[in-house]
Amino acid sequence: MTRNEKQQLIDSLAEQLEANSYIYLTNTGELNAETESSLRRFCFKRNVKLQVVKNTLLKKAMEKSQKDFDDIYPVLKGQTALMFAEAGNIPAKLIKDFRKEFKNEKPLLKGAYVEEMIYVGEENLELLANIKSKNELIADVVLLLQSPAKNVVNALQSGGNILTGVLKTLGERE
């Protein structure tokens, strides 16, 4: 790879890092070709972009970007694959589901950059999987807002039925 090609790759990685708020660094080393291909299909189905990168080029791209990745630099060892997603919890859930389905301990979570927060280490996988996405939070708020309104509507409807029944009974007596 020429110096010019490396610079283009660094620039491309820096743009991707800037454009995404949810970036996961994983270790996919020691996966055989068939399992890695399955991982790529798993990612494709869940709209997660998976890209294997060289640590030195990734570090240069991180340094070039406007985001603060200082805490992630120590984990840039061994094989590194980046995962880019639309929501913060999707890659973590994907990793857990992939391990369960393929009975494999890889990919390992090296670190994650989620909404300007950095998580380093495998022990954060469960925490990241339980983070609610923006759409899930909006759905929770809508549900909370609908609950009192539904109670009022139900009370008015049931009261209306009782009142109608009373008026009908009184009208039939005469």
N, C-alpha and C positions, 0 to 999 in steps of 0.2 A: 504494500500500500504506500503510495507516494505521500509526501508531506502535504501536498495540496488536497489529496483525497481525505487525509486525516482531518485537515482543517474544515473541510466541507462537512464531514461527519460530526465534528465537534459543534459546528454551527447549527446543524440540524437537530442534534440532541439538546442544545441549549434552547432552541425554539420550542421543542416539545416540552421541556421542563417548565418553561415560562407559560405555556398554553394550558398546562394541566395542574389542577389543584390536588389531585389524588395520585400519588406516585408510590409504588411499592417496589422495593428491592428484594429479590429472592435469590436463593441458591438452588439451581436446578442441576448442579453437578452430579455426576454418577447416575443420571437417568439414561436408560438405553434409548435408542432412536424411536422405538415403538411407543414407549411411555411418554417421551417428550412430544411426539406427534399427537398423542392423545391429549396432553396438556394444552397444546396449541389449539386443538379443536374445542376443548373445554372453554378456553379463553374466548375463542371466536363466537361461540354460542351465547356467551354472556356479555358480549360487546366490550371485552377487555383486550387491549393491545399488549402483546408480549414481545419483547425485544431483548435479545442477548447482546451485551455490550462489553467492551474491554474496560476494565476499571480505570486505567490511566486516562482514556478518552472521556469516560463518564465524569471523572473528577474535574478535568479541564472544562467540560461543559457546565458542570455545577458551579465552578468558580466564575465562569463567564455570565451565568444567569443572575438575575436580580434577587433571587431568593436566597435565604440563609440555610445552607446545607452543611454547615460546619460539624454538627453532631453526627452526621452520617458518614463522614470520611473514614473513621476507623473501621467500618464494616466493609469497605471496598477491598476485599480479599477473596481469592478463589473465584469461581464462576459467578457472574452476576447477570440476572435477567430483570429487566424493568417491566412493570405492569402499570399501564395507564388506564384509568376507568372514569366513568361519569359520576360515580358515587363512591363515598369513602369506604363503605363496608363491602362492596362487591368483590374486590380481590381477596379479602380475608375469608369471606364465605366460600369463594371459589377454591382457595387453597385447602380449607377444611373439607369441602365436599370431594375434591380430587383425591385427597389422602384416604378418605373413607371408601370411595368407590374403587380405587386402584390398590388399596391396602399398601400404601407406600408412605415413607416418612418425609419424602421430598414433594414439593419444593419447601424449603425452609425460609421463613421470614427473616431477612437481615435487618430491614428497616423500612419505615414508611414516612411519607410526607403527606399529611392530611390536613387541609385547611390551615396552613402555616404552623402546624404542630408536627414535631418529629418524634417518632416512636422507634426505638432501637431494640432489636432482639426478638427472639421467638416467643418470649413470654407475653408479648403484647398482642398476639394473634387473636386471642379470645376477646380482648377489649375492643380491638378494631372490628371484629365481626359483629359485635353488639352495638356499634355506633349506628344511630339511625340516619338514614339518608334524608336529604332535603324533602323529597316527596313523601316519605314516611312521616316526617314531622308535620308537614302541611296537612296530611290526612288525619293525624291525631288532633290537631287544632280544630279542623272542620268538624270532626266527630264530637269534640267537647262543646263546640258552639251549637251544634244541632241538637244535642241532648235536651237542654232546657226548652227549646222551641218545640220539640216533639212532645214533651210532657204537657205543655200548654195546649197544643193542638188536640192531643188525645183527651185532655180534660174538657175542653170545649165541645168536642164531638160527643163524648159520652154524656155530658150535661144536656146537650141538644137533643139527644135521643130520649133521655128521660123526660124532658120538658114536652117533647112531641107526643110521647106516650100518655102523659098526664092530660094534655089538652084533648087528645083523641078520646080518651076515656070519659072526660067531662062532657064532650060534645055528644057522645053516644047515650048518655044518661037522660038527656032531655028529650 
